[in-house]
Amino acid sequence: MIRALSLLGIGAGLMYYFDPERGRRRRALVRDQFDHQMHQLETLSRKAGVDARNRAQGLIAEGRAAMTSDHAPDRVIVDRIRSAIGRVASHPRNITVSVLDGQATVSGPVLPDEVEPLLDTVASTRGVIGVIDHLQPHYGPDTLEAPLHDRVRRRSSARPDPTPAQWDPSARLLAGASGGALLLGGLARGGLLGLAGGLAGAGLLSRSLADLPLQTLLGADGGNRAFESHDSITIQAPVEDVFAFLTDYENYPHVLPNVRDVQKVGQHHWRWSLIGPGGITFEVEDIITRFEPNQAVAWHSSGQSELRYAGAARYVAQPDGGTTVHASMSYSPPGGALGHGLAWLAGYSPKHQLQQILLRTKAFLETGKVPHDAYDPTPPPHHRVRSGA
């Protein structure tokens, strides 16, 4: 059964990538992505080397400092404390620090849950032999610059987070190499143990390459920021025309092949019908949360959407009459990294879709010609094209 399914999958993949009409473009996308990943791996290796060297130098310096007594002046110790408390206090400027013969005194208003981490941080600062606590725990606006719900929560101590969302370059490289070895070993071994090792290796390798928590990669975190894409383009058309075209979603079936239907549900609420990988039809709903005519727009998916995403675009008028669009989008696909990989292989990744929207809008507004493969090849109503195009 497994062999039959594998052969079926290989056959379907060959048919998809050697399709007479679109096979060349699909193979080119895979080749470009492979080149991009190799460049990313080269960059990661270079960063990992620098990170490992810096960490080694830091460990040597800390070892030397631990074996020698510190007779730093009090003003130097004050600077060390002020540098350290910025990591555990929401408003370090409100805290007064003084040192006399290594004895540190801290005073001023501070949030109650930050008192202990702050005192621990001061006590662990090199050169401090004792701490005098004159802190004033307080939530009131007369002592803090921001209300409680706006403050930024800091770590509970100055020590690094044991489970950071992002790994440093050296840890990523080590985890990726280990995951790759486990994956290859599992494939070579076979059986249940091989399958378990291969899955563990694939998970570790994916975690390393994406630099995202596993729950995000699996699509189980409930967010919409697992994968992100950013793009910019300059369109030779007035900013009014570009903004009007891109913010009227009913224009999209005239430039995109996979947008079947767009309905305006409310003033800033749209429902889309899209064709996804394998010809599967699914619906998404947009809610525009920021709308500044000819300047900026932001949106996110509604609770009814089958896909969670968010995006924003900024429009900049150029002196020559053109418009530069800076757009970004983030999303969490069903199935996490697996769903993202399948969408990427099929040419339906958000990055690809964002590029297609911008490139096809540029082509239409500059030439007035509707793409031949658009779902609705008729020109969109109420559009304007630059004179002389």
C-alpha positions as CSV (number, residue, x, y, z in Angstrom):
1,M,0.0,0.0,0.0
2,I,2.8,2.4,1.0
3,R,4.7,1.6,-2.2
4,A,1.6,2.1,-4.3
5,L,0.8,5.5,-2.7
6,S,4.4,6.5,-3.2
7,L,4.4,5.6,-6.9
8,L,1.1,7.4,-7.3
9,G,2.5,10.6,-5.6
10,I,5.6,10.5,-7.8
11,G,3.5,10.1,-10.9
12,A,1.2,13.0,-10.0
13,G,4.3,15.1,-9.3
14,L,5.8,14.3,-12.7
15,M,2.6,15.2,-14.4
16,Y,2.3,18.5,-12.5
17,Y,5.9,19.7,-13.2
18,F,6.1,18.4,-16.8
19,D,2.7,19.8,-17.8
20,P,3.1,21.1,-21.4
21,E,1.6,24.5,-20.7
22,R,2.8,25.5,-17.2
23,G,5.4,22.9,-16.4
24,R,8.3,25.1,-17.4
25,R,7.2,27.9,-15.1
26,R,6.6,25.5,-12.2
27,R,10.1,24.0,-12.6
28,A,11.5,27.5,-12.7
29,L,9.8,28.3,-9.4
30,V,11.2,25.2,-7.7
31,R,14.7,26.0,-9.1
32,D,14.5,29.6,-7.8
33,Q,13.4,28.5,-4.4
34,F,16.2,25.9,-4.2
35,D,18.8,28.6,-5.1
36,H,17.2,30.9,-2.4
37,Q,17.4,28.2,0.2
38,M,21.0,27.5,-0.6
39,H,21.8,31.2,-0.2
40,Q,19.9,31.2,3.1
41,L,22.0,28.2,4.2
42,E,25.2,29.9,3.3
43,T,24.2,33.0,5.2
44,L,23.2,31.0,8.2
45,S,26.5,29.2,8.2
46,R,28.4,32.5,8.1
47,K,26.3,33.9,10.9
48,A,26.7,30.7,13.0
49,G,30.5,31.0,12.7
50,V,30.5,34.6,13.9
51,D,28.0,33.7,16.7
52,A,30.1,30.8,17.9
53,R,33.3,32.8,17.9
54,N,31.6,35.6,19.9
55,R,30.1,33.2,22.4
56,A,33.5,31.5,22.9
57,Q,35.1,34.9,23.5
58,G,32.3,35.8,26.0
59,L,32.8,32.5,27.9
60,I,36.5,33.1,28.1
61,A,36.0,36.6,29.4
62,E,33.4,35.5,32.0
63,G,35.8,32.7,33.2
64,R,38.6,35.2,33.6
65,A,36.3,37.6,35.5
66,A,35.1,34.8,37.8
67,M,38.7,34.0,38.7
68,T,39.8,37.6,39.4
69,S,38.5,40.0,42.0
70,D,36.6,43.0,40.6
71,H,37.7,46.4,41.9
72,A,35.8,48.5,39.4
73,P,34.9,52.1,40.4
74,D,31.4,52.7,41.7
75,R,30.4,54.7,38.7
76,V,31.3,51.7,36.4
77,I,29.2,49.4,38.5
78,V,26.3,51.9,38.3
79,D,26.6,51.7,34.4
80,R,26.5,48.0,34.6
81,I,23.4,47.9,36.7
82,R,21.6,50.4,34.5
83,S,22.4,48.4,31.4
84,A,21.1,45.2,33.1
85,I,17.8,46.4,34.5
86,G,16.6,47.6,31.1
87,R,15.9,43.9,30.4
88,V,13.6,43.3,33.4
89,A,12.0,46.7,34.1
90,S,9.3,48.3,32.0
91,H,10.4,51.8,32.9
92,P,14.1,51.7,33.9
93,R,14.4,55.5,33.7
94,N,12.1,55.9,36.7
95,I,14.6,53.9,38.8
96,T,17.5,55.6,40.7
97,V,20.7,53.7,41.1
98,S,23.6,54.5,43.4
99,V,26.6,52.5,44.5
100,L,29.0,53.1,47.4
101,D,31.9,50.8,47.9
102,G,30.1,48.0,46.0
103,Q,26.8,48.5,48.0
104,A,24.0,49.2,45.5
105,T,20.9,51.2,46.4
106,V,17.9,51.1,44.1
107,S,14.8,53.3,44.5
108,G,11.9,54.7,42.6
109,P,8.5,53.5,41.3
110,V,8.3,50.0,39.8
111,L,5.6,47.5,38.9
112,P,5.0,45.0,41.7
113,D,5.7,41.9,39.6
114,E,9.1,43.4,38.5
115,V,10.5,44.0,42.0
116,E,12.0,40.5,42.6
117,P,13.5,40.1,39.0
118,L,15.0,43.6,39.3
119,L,16.6,43.0,42.7
120,D,17.9,39.6,41.5
121,T,19.4,41.4,38.4
122,V,21.1,44.0,40.5
123,A,22.5,41.5,43.0
124,S,24.0,39.4,40.1
125,T,25.7,42.3,38.5
126,R,29.5,42.0,38.6
127,G,31.0,44.2,41.3
128,V,27.9,44.4,43.5
129,I,28.4,43.1,47.1
130,G,25.0,44.0,48.5
131,V,21.7,45.6,47.6
132,I,19.6,48.1,49.5
133,D,15.9,48.0,48.4
134,H,14.1,51.4,48.4
135,L,11.8,50.5,45.5
136,Q,8.1,51.7,45.6
137,P,5.8,49.1,44.0
138,H,2.9,51.0,42.4
139,Y,0.5,50.8,39.5
140,G,-0.6,54.4,39.4
141,P,-0.3,56.6,36.4
142,D,1.4,59.3,38.5
143,T,4.5,57.0,38.8
144,L,4.5,55.1,35.5
145,E,4.4,56.6,32.1
146,A,2.0,54.0,30.6
147,P,-1.1,52.3,31.9
148,L,-0.9,48.7,33.0
149,H,-2.5,47.2,29.9
150,D,-0.1,49.0,27.6
151,R,3.1,48.1,29.4
152,V,5.5,45.6,27.9
153,R,6.0,42.4,29.9
154,R,9.7,41.7,30.5
155,R,11.4,38.4,31.3
156,S,11.1,37.3,34.9
157,S,14.9,37.4,35.2
158,A,18.0,38.5,33.4
159,R,18.8,35.0,32.4
160,P,18.0,34.1,28.8
161,D,14.6,32.5,28.0
162,P,15.2,28.7,28.0
163,T,12.7,28.2,25.2
164,P,13.1,31.2,22.9
165,A,10.8,31.6,19.9
166,Q,13.8,32.1,17.7
167,W,17.1,30.3,18.0
168,D,20.5,31.9,17.5
169,P,22.4,31.0,14.3
170,S,24.8,28.5,15.9
171,A,21.9,26.6,17.5
172,R,19.9,26.6,14.3
173,L,22.9,25.2,12.3
174,L,23.5,22.5,14.9
175,A,19.8,21.5,15.1
176,G,19.5,21.5,11.3
177,A,22.5,19.2,10.9
178,S,21.2,16.9,13.6
179,G,17.8,16.8,12.1
180,G,19.1,16.1,8.7
181,A,21.2,13.2,10.1
182,L,18.2,11.8,11.9
183,L,16.0,12.1,8.8
184,L,18.6,10.3,6.5
185,G,19.2,7.7,9.2
186,G,15.5,7.0,9.6
187,L,15.0,6.7,5.8
188,A,17.9,4.3,5.6
189,R,16.8,2.2,8.6
190,G,13.1,1.8,7.8
191,G,10.6,0.2,10.0
192,L,8.9,1.8,13.0
193,L,12.1,3.0,14.6
194,G,13.2,4.5,11.3
195,L,9.9,6.2,10.8
196,A,10.0,7.7,14.3
197,G,13.6,8.9,13.8
198,G,12.8,10.3,10.4
199,L,9.8,12.2,11.8
200,A,11.9,13.6,14.6
201,G,14.6,14.6,12.2
202,A,12.1,16.2,9.9
203,G,10.6,18.2,12.7
204,L,14.0,19.3,14.0
205,L,15.1,20.2,10.5
206,S,11.9,22.2,9.8
207,R,12.2,24.0,13.1
208,S,15.8,25.0,12.3
209,L,15.1,26.1,8.7
210,A,11.9,28.1,9.5
211,D,13.2,29.3,12.9
212,L,9.6,29.1,14.3
213,P,8.2,27.2,17.2
214,L,6.9,23.7,16.4
215,Q,3.3,24.6,17.4
216,T,3.4,27.5,14.8
217,L,4.9,25.2,12.2
218,L,2.1,22.7,12.8
219,G,-0.6,25.4,12.6
220,A,-1.7,24.9,16.2
221,D,-0.9,28.2,17.8
222,G,-4.1,29.9,16.6
223,G,-2.1,32.9,15.1
224,N,-1.7,34.2,11.6
225,R,2.0,35.0,11.6
226,A,3.6,31.6,10.9
227,F,4.9,32.7,7.5
228,E,5.5,36.1,6.2
229,S,6.3,37.8,2.8
230,H,7.3,41.3,1.9
231,D,7.4,42.9,-1.5
232,S,7.7,46.3,-3.2
233,I,7.0,47.5,-6.7
234,T,6.9,50.8,-8.6
235,I,3.9,51.3,-10.9
236,Q,3.9,54.0,-13.5
237,A,0.5,55.3,-12.7
238,P,-0.9,58.0,-10.3
239,V,-1.2,57.0,-6.7
240,E,-5.0,57.6,-6.8
241,D,-5.4,55.0,-9.6
242,V,-3.2,52.4,-8.0
243,F,-4.9,52.8,-4.6
244,A,-8.4,52.7,-6.1
245,F,-7.6,49.6,-8.2
246,L,-5.9,47.5,-5.4
247,T,-8.4,48.4,-2.7
248,D,-11.4,47.4,-4.9
249,Y,-11.2,43.6,-4.7
250,E,-13.8,43.2,-7.4
251,N,-11.0,44.1,-9.9
252,Y,-9.0,41.0,-8.9
253,P,-10.8,38.4,-11.1
254,H,-9.8,40.5,-14.1
255,V,-6.1,40.1,-13.4
256,L,-5.7,36.9,-11.4
257,P,-6.5,33.3,-12.6
258,N,-7.4,31.8,-9.3
259,V,-9.9,34.5,-8.0
260,R,-13.3,33.3,-9.0
261,D,-15.7,35.6,-7.2
262,V,-15.5,38.6,-4.9
263,Q,-18.5,40.0,-3.0
264,K,-18.7,43.1,-0.9
265,V,-20.3,42.2,2.4
266,G,-20.0,45.6,4.1
267,Q,-18.1,48.9,3.7
268,H,-14.8,47.3,4.6
269,H,-15.8,43.6,4.5
270,W,-15.1,41.4,1.5
271,R,-15.7,37.7,0.7
272,W,-13.5,35.9,-1.8
273,S,-13.9,32.6,-3.6
274,L,-10.5,31.1,-4.6
275,I,-9.1,28.1,-6.4
276,G,-6.3,26.5,-4.5
277,P,-3.9,23.6,-5.1
278,G,-5.5,20.7,-6.9
279,G,-8.5,22.8,-8.0
280,I,-10.0,22.9,-4.5
281,T,-12.3,25.9,-4.0
282,F,-12.3,27.7,-0.7
283,E,-13.5,31.0,0.7
284,V,-11.9,33.7,2.7
285,E,-13.2,36.9,4.2
286,D,-11.3,40.2,4.5
287,I,-11.9,42.9,7.1
288,I,-10.1,46.2,6.4
289,T,-8.9,47.6,9.7
290,R,-7.0,50.7,8.3
291,F,-8.0,52.7,5.3
292,E,-6.2,56.0,4.6
293,P,-7.0,57.0,1.0
294,N,-3.9,57.0,-1.3
295,Q,-1.6,56.3,1.7
296,A,-2.1,53.0,3.5
297,V,-4.4,50.1,4.0
298,A,-4.4,47.1,6.4
299,W,-6.5,44.0,6.6
300,H,-6.9,40.6,8.3
301,S,-9.1,37.5,7.8
302,S,-12.4,37.2,9.6
303,G,-13.5,34.4,11.8
304,Q,-15.4,32.8,8.9
305,S,-12.3,32.4,6.7
306,E,-10.8,29.0,6.1
307,L,-7.4,30.7,6.1
308,R,-5.9,32.9,8.8
309,Y,-3.9,35.9,7.5
310,A,-3.1,39.6,7.9
311,G,-1.5,42.2,5.6
312,A,-0.7,45.8,5.1
313,A,0.3,48.1,2.2
314,R,1.8,51.5,2.0
315,Y,1.5,53.8,-1.1
316,V,4.2,56.4,-1.9
317,A,3.7,58.9,-4.7
318,Q,6.9,59.4,-6.8
319,P,8.0,62.7,-8.3
320,D,7.7,61.3,-11.8
321,G,4.0,60.5,-11.3
322,G,4.5,56.8,-10.5
323,T,3.6,55.0,-7.3
324,T,5.6,52.7,-5.1
325,V,3.7,50.1,-3.2
326,H,5.3,48.4,-0.1
327,A,3.2,45.4,0.8
328,S,3.5,42.7,3.4
329,M,1.5,39.6,4.4
330,S,1.6,36.9,7.0
331,Y,-0.5,33.8,7.3
332,S,-0.9,30.4,9.0
333,P,-2.0,27.7,6.5
334,P,-4.0,24.7,7.4
335,G,-1.6,21.9,8.4
336,G,1.2,24.4,9.3
337,A,4.5,23.8,7.5
338,L,3.2,20.9,5.5
339,G,0.3,23.0,4.1
340,H,2.7,25.8,3.4
341,G,5.1,23.4,1.6
342,L,2.3,21.9,-0.6
343,A,1.0,25.4,-1.4
344,W,4.5,26.5,-2.4
345,L,5.1,23.4,-4.6
346,A,1.8,24.2,-6.3
347,G,2.6,27.9,-6.8
348,Y,0.0,29.1,-4.4
349,S,2.2,30.4,-1.6
350,P,1.3,33.9,-0.2
351,K,4.6,35.3,-1.4
352,H,3.8,34.1,-4.9
353,Q,0.3,35.4,-4.7
354,L,1.4,38.8,-3.4
355,Q,3.9,39.1,-6.2
356,Q,1.3,38.1,-8.8
357,I,-1.2,40.8,-7.5
358,L,1.5,43.5,-7.7
359,L,3.0,42.5,-11.0
360,R,-0.3,41.9,-12.8
361,T,-1.7,45.2,-11.5
362,K,1.4,47.0,-12.7
363,A,1.0,45.4,-16.2
364,F,-2.7,46.3,-16.4
365,L,-2.4,49.9,-15.2
366,E,0.6,50.6,-17.5
367,T,-0.7,48.9,-20.6
368,G,-4.5,48.5,-20.2
369,K,-4.3,44.9,-21.3
370,V,-6.0,42.2,-19.2
371,P,-3.9,39.1,-18.7
372,H,-5.0,36.3,-21.0
373,D,-5.2,33.8,-18.2
374,A,-7.3,35.9,-15.9
375,Y,-10.5,34.3,-14.7
376,D,-12.5,37.2,-16.2
377,P,-10.6,38.4,-19.3
378,T,-12.9,41.4,-19.8
379,P,-11.6,44.8,-18.7
380,P,-12.8,45.8,-15.2
381,P,-15.4,48.5,-15.0
382,H,-14.6,52.1,-13.9
383,H,-10.8,51.6,-14.5
384,R,-8.4,54.3,-15.7
385,V,-5.2,53.7,-17.6
386,R,-2.4,56.2,-18.1
387,S,-2.7,58.1,-21.3
388,G,-0.2,57.0,-23.9
389,A,0.0,53.5,-22.4
